[in-house]
């Protein structure tokens, strides 16, 4: 596609949380000084965090978890192309894509002055032997509905196993120091808020249906401890609570070798009997990102803590595609969008040097549904070298989780920093 731009052209690859958020923040901070184009193969955002709550209340998540992005982008003067990206040339500053509205389109290209890679990751269920036949998950509406129908129409009351395949991280964040003396750690699982949320919500569902409870469920992790990204203080609290409730627990499984009709086999040599096997997979980079000069050993995009690639500073990354995003958590992606907006705004002389100096200091923020109008709230940065660790449970976090989704949709994604400040104040004030 040939098009001239009288202003610097920012191309954002991806239209879910990190892509939409980056485009909106660039427009907020750079104003009308840039042209912005967003490219995604779909024209709607999937609100993944609330899928479990829909499934365990027997609601179809496909009816309520999608938000159109074309009109909100248009209102901000941002062009949208529905297309699948298949190549990036960092030196030529070109992206190749195939229009995705109907099959059979020819490859087109678009040039950029700045590029933001926010394409997320591939969820590698296809690498787990037996997943299609015997596995379940909650990462999209298709799989959410598959599990929902089985729970309500086919479940026989057998054991349930919930946990993660091993995550293969890459080396793109090595040497970064987000807090004094800290680092971006190596994670054994991509994100373990969802397994913790699922085990608690599933236990509540079992009790409500009189089909069991926590003792029916075993949660497993490839790591030494589950939810290691929440930090030692929070993890110890979670394990004490889970043990007291009666959950089974298996750690250091290393990876999932195979799913069968009867259970799960692990690379550690252990196995679990399970009628239902709810799996959270390895998250891998898109194939076309591998072996690029901007990518790390596993295909994730290398950046510094200002979200710029060190060798191509006009290229940014946000969300799950960024090597520095560990764990693969939406709240961290949103922090990155803010930084990218300020960086480009600063180059357009719309943002002060002082504001643009602020760099990524990741905060694990997770609000997970527990069923029965209860939720847990985690805010922690100790894994990266900070000193903040909070765990709360009750109705207030549940209210915040549900209201955040409503606020996000009503404001078309324009909410402040994932509600971190609001959630912190409200939760601790009301619990205190």
N, C-alpha and C positions, 0 to 999 in steps of 0.2 A: 504494500500500500504506500503510495507516494503522497506525502503531504508536507508542505512547508509550515514551519512554526515561527512566528515573529518573536515569540517568547521562548525561554528555555522549556523544553518538553520533558516532563516527568512521566515515565511509564511505570505503572504498578502492576505487577503480575500476581493475581490472586484477588478474590473478592469476598473471602470470608472474614473472620474477625481481624486478622492482621492486615490483610489487603485493604478492606474497607476502612479500617481505622487509620492506616497510613495515609491513604488518599485524603481522608477528611482532615487529618492533622496538618498535612502539607498545605491544603487549601486554607485552613485556619491561620497558620503562621506565615505562609508565603503570600496569602491573598491572591490578587489577580496578576501577580508578577510572573506566574508560570502557567503553562497549559498542562493538564493532567489527563492521562488516559489509563483506564483500568481494563485489564484483560482477564477473563475467567471463562471456563468452559460452561459454567452454569450462571443463570441470571438471578439466583437467590442465595441468601445466606442460610446455612443450617445451624440452628442454635443447639449445638450438641449437649451443653451442660445439663439441660432439663429433660433429656430423653428418658433417663431412668425414672424420674418422677412420674412421667406419663405412662410408662410401661407398667409400673407396679400399682398404678391406680386404674389399669385397664382402659386407658385412653389411647387412641391412635395418634402417635407423635407426628405423623405426616400431615395432620390437619392443623397443627399449631406451632410447629418448630421451624417453618420456613418464612423468610422475610425477603421481599423483592428488593433488589439493590439498584435497579436501573433508574427509577424515579428519584430516589434520594440522591444518587450521584448527579443526575441531571440538574437538580435544584441547586447544587453547588458548582455547576458549570464544569462537571467532570464527564468526559466522554467514556462510554463503556463499549467494549468489543466482546461479544460472546464468541470465544475462540479457545482452542487448546494450544498452549505454547509447546513447541517441540525443539527449539534451539535458541541459544543465546551466543552472540559473538561480542565479547567484552571489548575487543579492540576496535571493531567496526561500529560499536554502539548500536547493534541491531538485534532485534528479536524476531524470530520466525514463528508463525502461528498458522493454524488451520481453522477457519470459521466453523463453529460447532453447532449451528442451528439445525443443519441437515447434513447427513453424511455425503461424502464425495467431493467436498470443496477442495480447491487448490491451495497450496501453501502461499501465504502472503508474508510480508515483513513490515516492520515499523522501526524507526530510528528513535533514539533517545539522547537527551543530555544527562539525565539522571535516571537510574533504574532502581526500583525497589522490588526485591524478590520476596514475595509473601505467599508462595504457592502451597504452603503446608508440606506434608509428607505423605508417602504411600503407607497405608496400614497393611502390613505384610501378612494377612491371613492366608494368602495363597502359599506361603512357605511353611505352614503348619499342616503336617500330614493328618488327614481325617477331619479337618475343621469343617469343610462344606457339609459333610455327612452328620457330624456329631457335635459341632461346636455352636456356641451362641455368643452374642456380644451386644453392646448397647451403644455402638459408635455411630449409628445412623438409623434412619427410620425403617429401612428394610429389615435389618437385623433386630431392631427393637420390636417390630411387629411379629417377627418370627418367634422370638422368645415370649412375647405377650400371649400369643395364641397357644403356645405349648403350655405355659403356666396355667392358663384358664381352661384349656380343653383336653390336655394330654398328660399333664404331670401326674406321676404315680406315687409321689411322696418319697422318692429316693433321695440319696445324698446329693448335695450341690457343691461343686468346686468353683472357686472364683480366684482369678489371679492373672499374672502377666508372663508373657514370653520375655526372653532376654532382649534388651536393647543394645544395639551396636552403635556406639556414640560417635566415633571419629575423633580427630585430634585438633579440630578447628578452634577450640576455646582454650587450648593449653597456654599457660603463662599469663592469662588475664587475671587481674586482681580487683574484683568489684568492691571489696571492703578491705581496709588495711590488714595485710597479712592473710587474706582469704584467697579463694580461687573458685573457678567453676569446676565442680567435682566431676568425676566419672560416674555416671548413673548405670545401674544394672537393669533398671526398668524405665521406660519412656516417661510414664506418669502414673503414680499409684494412688492419687486421690480417687479416681473412678472405681478401682477394686474395693477400697474402703467404703465408699459410698454405697456400692452395690451390695456388699455383704450386710451392711446395716439395714438397708431398705428391704432386701430379700428376707432377712430374719423377721422384720415387722410383718411383711406380707404372709409369710408362713404362719405366724401366730394368728393373724387376722383370719386366715383361711382354715385354721385348726389343722394344719398339715405339718407342723413342726416348729422350729425356732432356731436360735443360734447353733444348737448342737447338731443340726442337720447340715450345717455349712462348714466347709474348710476353706480358708483363704491361703493362698500360696504366693511366694515371691522368689525371683531368682537371686535377690540380694540377701545380705546378712540379716536385714530387718525390713519389714514392709514399710512403705512410705518414708524411705530414708531421707528424701528431699525435705520433709517437714522438720528435720533436725532431731537430735537425740532427746531433748526434753519432751517434745510433743509425741514422738514415737513411743517413748516409755509410757506416757499417759494412755495412748491409744491401745497399746498391748495389754496394759493392766485392765482397762475397761473391757476389751474384747475377751480376755481370759476369764474375767469374772462373769461375763455373760454366757460363756460356754462354747465359743467358736473354736473350731479346730484351726491349727496353724502349722504351716510347713514352709520353712525358709531354705535358702541356698539350693533351690531346685535347678539352678543354672540355666535351663531352657526347657521348652516343651518339645519332646521327641515325637509324640504321636497321640492323637485322640482316637479312642475306640468307643464302641457302643457302651462299654462298661466303665470307662474312666479315662485317666490321663497318665501317660508315661513321660518321665522326665529324664533329662540328660544326666542328672545326678545318680540315676539308677533307681530312684524312688518312684512310686506310683500312687495314684489316688483312685478309689472307687467313686464314681459319680454318675448319676442319671443326667443331671444338667451340668454342663461345663461352660462357664461364662469366662471368655478369654479376652485379654487386652494384649495386642500383638506388639511385635517389633515395629518401630516407625523408621522407614527407610527413605532416603532421598529419591526424588524422581530420576529416572535413568538418564535423561538428557543433561542433568546437572553434574553428573559424574565426570571426572577427568578434565573439568574446566579449570583455568588458572585461578578462578575465584573460589573454588571448592576445596573442602578438606578431604581426608582419606576415605570418608564414607559418602561424600557427595553433598554434605551440608555446606552452606555458604559461610566462609570465614569473614568475621568482622572484628573490629575493635569494640570497645564499650560505648562508642558513639554510633554503633551499628553500620559503620563504613568498612568496606573491604580494604585492607591495608595496601594492596597493590593497585586497586582501581577505586579510588576514593569517591568517584561519582556513582558507585554501585553500593546499595544498601541491602540489608536483609532484615526481615522481621518475622516473628512467629516461628512455627515449627521448622521452616526451611533454614533458619539461622543456626549455625553451630553453637552459638552462645546460649540458645534457648534450652536450658536443662533445669528442670524437667520440661517436657513439651506441654506447657500450661498457658491457657489463654490470658491470664492476668499478667504474665511476664511479657507476652506479645504486645499487650496493650501499653505497657511501660515503654516498649521499644518504639511503638508508633509515635508516641509523644516526642521521643528523642529525635527520630527521623524528621518529623515536622519542624522541630526547632533548628536542626542542622541545615535543612534546605532554606528555611525562612531566614536564617542568618546569612547565607550566601546571597540571598536576594535583598539584603540590608533591611529586613523587616523584623528581625529578632536581635536582641543585644548579645554581645559576646558572652556576657556573664550567664545569661539564660542558656545559651548554646553550649556552655562548658559543662553543664550537668550531664553525667554519664550514667550508664546502666548500673544500678545496684539492685539486683533481682530480689523480689519478695515473693515467697510462695503464699498465695492467697487462694484458699479453697473453701467453698461452702458446699457441703454435700448433703443431699436428702437422706433422711433416716426412716422415712415413712411416718404415718400418724401425725403429720404436721410438725415433725421434729427435724432438725438438721444440726450438723456440726460446722464449726467455723474455725479454720486454721489460718494464722498469719505468722510467718516465720522467715527469718533470713539467716539463721545460725549455720545452715549448711554451707553458706558462702563466706562465712567469717563475721557475720553480724551478731547481734546479741538480743534479738527480738524473737520471742516464742510464745504464742497464745493459742490455746485450745478451749473452745466453748461449745456446749451442746444445749439444745432446747428449741423453743418456739421462735425466739427472736431470729436466729440464723435462718430458719425456714422462711420466715416472713421476708427477710432480706433477699434470699435466693429467688423466691417467686416474684417479688416486686422488681428485682433487677431485670428480669426478662421482660416484664411489662414495660419498664422504663426504656430499655434498649429498643424494643420494637416501636414504641410511641415516638421516640426521638431518633429513629432510624440509625441507631448505633452511636449517637453523640451523647455519651455519658462520661462523667469525669473519672478517669483512671480506674475503671472497673468498680467504682464506688468504694475504693479502699478507705478513704477518709470517713465517708458516711458510715460504712459498715463497721469500722473500728470504733467510732464514737458511739453509735447506737448500740452495738453489741455490748461493749464494756460498760456503758452507762446503765443499760437496763439490767445486765447481769450483776453489776456491782451493787 
